[in-house]
Amino acid sequence: MARKPTTIDAYPATVTGEKRAALESLRKTIRAVVPDAEECISYAIPAFRFRGKVVAGFAATAKGCSYFPFSGSTLATLADALEGYERTKSSLHFDPAKGLPLALVRKLLKARIAEL
């Protein structure tokens, strides 16, 4: 059984192809939007901690990729902006070939940070 990554840098090695590229791009985007966030692993996925709280995370899934705001209300708050994306209460699913637009990632992070 493969070991779970213990650092955000180790995670990409566990993913291949366009999923890897999409997640690496998302990582760069999150770092650009919240440069003071600390990279970490939370619930076995790459995540970002800001002001002591985890505000974003991402992972490859069997069907594509997912973004996690680590909040039960962020995605509901932005429901109109998320039309066209599949989601659960706590995760936003996206096609790795398309990625997530910068403007949407900014909205997600702004909404999540406003909850702190």
C-alpha positions in Angstrom: 0.0 0.0 0.0 1.4 3.5 -0.9 2.1 5.8 1.9 0.0 8.9 2.2 1.9 12.1 1.5 3.0 14.0 4.6 3.8 17.3 2.7 2.0 19.3 0.0 5.1 18.8 -2.1 4.8 15.0 -2.0 1.2 15.0 -3.1 1.7 15.6 -6.9 3.8 12.4 -7.1 0.6 10.4 -6.2 -1.3 11.9 -9.2 -0.7 11.7 -12.9 -1.6 13.4 -16.2 -4.0 16.2 -16.4 -5.2 15.8 -12.8 -1.6 16.5 -11.7 -1.4 19.5 -13.9 -4.7 20.9 -12.8 -3.9 20.5 -9.1 -0.4 22.1 -9.5 -2.1 25.0 -11.3 -4.7 25.3 -8.5 -1.9 25.3 -5.9 -0.1 28.2 -7.6 -3.4 30.1 -7.9 -4.2 29.7 -4.2 -0.7 30.7 -3.3 -1.0 33.8 -5.5 -4.4 34.8 -4.0 -3.4 34.1 -0.3 0.4 34.4 -0.2 0.4 34.4 3.6 -1.3 31.0 3.8 0.7 28.1 5.2 0.8 24.9 3.1 -0.1 21.8 5.0 -1.8 18.4 4.8 -5.2 18.2 6.4 -7.4 15.1 6.2 -4.7 13.5 4.0 -5.0 16.2 1.3 -3.0 19.3 0.4 -4.4 22.3 2.1 -3.8 25.9 3.1 -4.0 27.3 6.6 -4.6 31.1 7.1 -4.9 32.7 10.5 -4.8 29.3 12.1 -7.7 27.9 10.1 -7.7 25.7 7.0 -9.3 27.7 4.2 -8.7 25.6 1.1 -7.7 22.2 -0.1 -7.7 20.0 -3.2 -7.5 16.4 -4.3 -7.6 14.2 -7.3 -10.6 11.9 -7.3 -11.6 8.9 -9.5 -13.8 11.2 -11.7 -11.6 14.3 -11.7 -10.5 16.8 -9.1 -12.1 18.5 -6.1 -11.7 21.8 -4.3 -12.5 21.9 -0.5 -13.2 25.1 1.3 -13.1 23.4 4.7 -16.4 25.0 5.5 -20.0 23.7 5.4 -21.3 27.1 4.2 -18.8 28.6 1.7 -20.2 26.7 -1.3 -23.8 27.4 -0.4 -22.9 31.1 -0.1 -21.5 31.1 -3.6 -24.2 28.8 -5.1 -25.0 31.2 -8.0 -21.3 31.4 -9.0 -21.0 27.6 -8.9 -23.7 26.8 -11.5 -22.4 24.2 -13.9 -20.2 22.5 -11.3 -21.1 19.4 -9.3 -20.7 19.8 -5.6 -21.5 18.5 -2.2 -21.9 20.5 0.9 -18.2 20.5 1.4 -16.6 19.9 -2.0 -16.6 21.4 -5.5 -15.9 19.0 -8.3 -14.2 20.1 -11.5 -12.9 18.7 -14.8 -9.1 18.7 -14.7 -8.9 19.6 -18.4 -10.7 22.9 -17.6 -9.4 23.6 -14.1 -11.0 26.3 -12.0 -11.0 29.9 -13.2 -8.8 32.4 -11.2 -11.8 34.6 -10.6 -13.8 31.7 -9.1 -10.9 30.7 -6.9 -10.6 34.3 -5.6 -14.3 34.3 -4.8 -14.1 31.0 -3.0 -11.1 32.1 -0.9 -12.6 35.5 -0.2 -15.8 34.0 1.0 -14.0 31.4 3.2 -11.7 34.0 4.7 -14.7 36.2 5.5 -16.0 33.3 7.7 -13.0 33.4 10.0 
